[in-house]
Structure formats: structure tokens, C-alpha cells
Amino acid sequence: MKKLSVYTILLAIILVAATGCGKPIQPKSGATEANSDVQEQEISIAIFGGDWGETIKKNIIQPFEKETGIKVKIIEGNSTATFSRLLQENGAPTIDLALMDSGISELAHEKGIVENIDISKLKENAALLPEAYQGNGEEVYGVALGYWGLGIVYNKDVIKNPPRSWKDLWKEEYKGKITVPTPATTGGLPLLVQVSELEREAKGKVEKGFRKMKELEVVAYFDGSGTATNLYQSGEASVGAHYGGPTYVMQDQGQPIEFVVPKEGVLGAGSFWHVVKGSKKSEQVYSFLNYATTKIAQEGIASDLYLAPVHKDVELDEKTLERMPYGKNGTLKDMNMPDYNLINQHRDEWTELWNREIGN
């Protein structure tokens, strides 16, 4: 009897366990809905790091989150890093909206990793300048954060005869004091093309430009805005090229650095928001774009980064107006905008040639 009792008990335990496995515990419907709602109220956005990133967070992301309740997951990196990631994730993106600069923006469209944008969904459409849109004919695939430019920079305590043209960088008195960008930066290849044009090179050719660039006696080349700033702040470089925004930040920090709009014009570029192809957050993406293109958001970006705004009604103070990439009384039409599509056709070839013949 004892033996039978033990078997009976064991059988009962097995039956109970089997019954339990046959009916797994289900999550409460409220918990499932809550998790789904959290995911729906999130959006993943790629932005730049450093001062740019902090400014974008302050003027766009944080007030957007507060106004809409949509949480923004931030991925920081430069345009090239974001572009590479989107290529790798093509078809299954983890990013919904991506900020990329001129040149890389066109490449992203060419590679089919960004969606066309329906501008009829943008509430501020009527108040935006034509330059607000990055497009190819009827297609719009980017919305501008703002425009900026590469110009001439010099240390007024060192340089007593300031440059006024890109040609001036080859003056004897500047030798060994110069820094200019490499093709790794947005302004590197446009500067090469500009120099080639000044050397009367045929369109799409840069051989004369390369020869001229090799004659430039530099202290260093820079492959990022931060590197350029460090060279000017340390005194290693006292004349050359740099972007307007970082230059004015140095001024505000008490550095004796001046920005010059060359007589040929600054080499213009824009930073654009792109809807990533394959994103399932269309509603949230357009909600973000609607906030990013408001007058208040555009004013904040212009005032903090000195980017030229694309909203018609933006009001800027005197100091900010003077620091626009086209000068106090200019407009976006006064900027010298390189042919980035042409540059992209030769990007790999020219970059390889630079690395081989000039290096860093």
C-alpha cells in the first residue's frame, strides 16, 4: 500500500504540472496595451554631437517631447557615420529620422535609404522659404535645419593684413600658419573645386586645383570642425578656412578670431532632416518635422549656431544677423552653393587622390 501511495502521489504531481504547462500565464491586456503605447510614443533620431547636438536638444527635441509626449531616442554622430549606419540597416532601420549635411544628403537619396517627404503634411509649409527643401525636381527628400558656410578665418593678433579672397591664402606671409579641411569634412571637396575654378579648371576637373593645394604650406589639415577650432585656439594655425558657427563661438569665448566672407562667397552647405526609408513612425516623424520648422525652433537654432534659417518670419537680433553666413544684409541666394551632385560623382576618386598625394 505504501508503494501504491507513492506512485499515486507522483502521478498526481505530474498531472498538475502538465495541466499548468498547458495553460501558460497570459499578461494582462492593460500591460500589453501600455507597452504598445510606449513604443508608439517613441521616435529614434540621428543628430550631430557636440555643441550642435546640445543646441538641437535644447531648441527642438526637449520642447517637442514636452509638447507632444513623444519620447525621442537620440543617436549622435556625423553625417558620414549616420549614412553608413543607414546603409547597413537598409530594409530594417533602427532610426526613423536622420540629420545629414549637403553632399551626404544627396548620396542618401541616391542610395534609396531615405523617403520622399510629403510637404503638404508640414503645417509651416507656406511660411518656409524654397531653400527649406532639399530635392530633385518634384521630389523633396530633406527639410532644412538651416544653412551654414565655410569661409576664411584669421587671428587678428597675428595676421595684420587680413585675407579677402580664397586666393589670398597663398600669400607669402601666411606660409606655415594655415589650416584647411580634408575631403572627410563637408567643406573639403567644395574648397578643392573652388580652388580649381579659380585656376580656370574645366568643370568636373580638379588637377590644377590639386597642384595649387599642394603648394599651400599648412601647419595641419583638419578633418572635423572641432579639430579646426583646436588649431586656432592653440595658436598653431592663425589663418585659413573654418565654419562660421564655431568661429563665432570662439569669439564669444574671447578668442581674437575673425570670420571673413570671401569675395567669392562662403562655400555654402545645409543640414537636412531625412525620413528614413522603412520607418514605421510616419505620424511621429511628421509631428517632429512640424515642430522643427516652427518659427521659435528656427530662431533658437539661428541664434545659438548662427545657421541661416528657412522660416520667413524668423526675427533675429543684430548680433545674430551680422553672423549669418551671407553677411548682415544678404540672403540665402548670396551663398556660393557647390554642385554637390557633381562632387558626389567624383567623391571617391578625388578623396583617394587627396589621400595619396596630399594626405593629412
Secondary structure by P-SEA (a helix, b strand, c coil): caaaaaaaaaaaaaaaaaaaaaccccccaaaaaaaaaaaaabbbbbbbccaaaaaaaaccaaaaaaacccccbbbbbcaaaaaaaaaaacccccccbbbbcaaaaaaaaaaccbbbbccccccccccccccccccccccccbbbcbbbbbbbbbcccccccccccccccccccccccbbbbcccccaaaaaaaaaaaaacccccccaaaaaaaaacccccccccaaaaaaaaaacccccccccaaaaaaaaaacccbbbbccccccbbbbbbccccccccaaaaaaaaaaaaacaaaaaaaaaacccccccccccccaaaaaacccccccccccccccaaaaaaaaaaaaaaaaaacccc
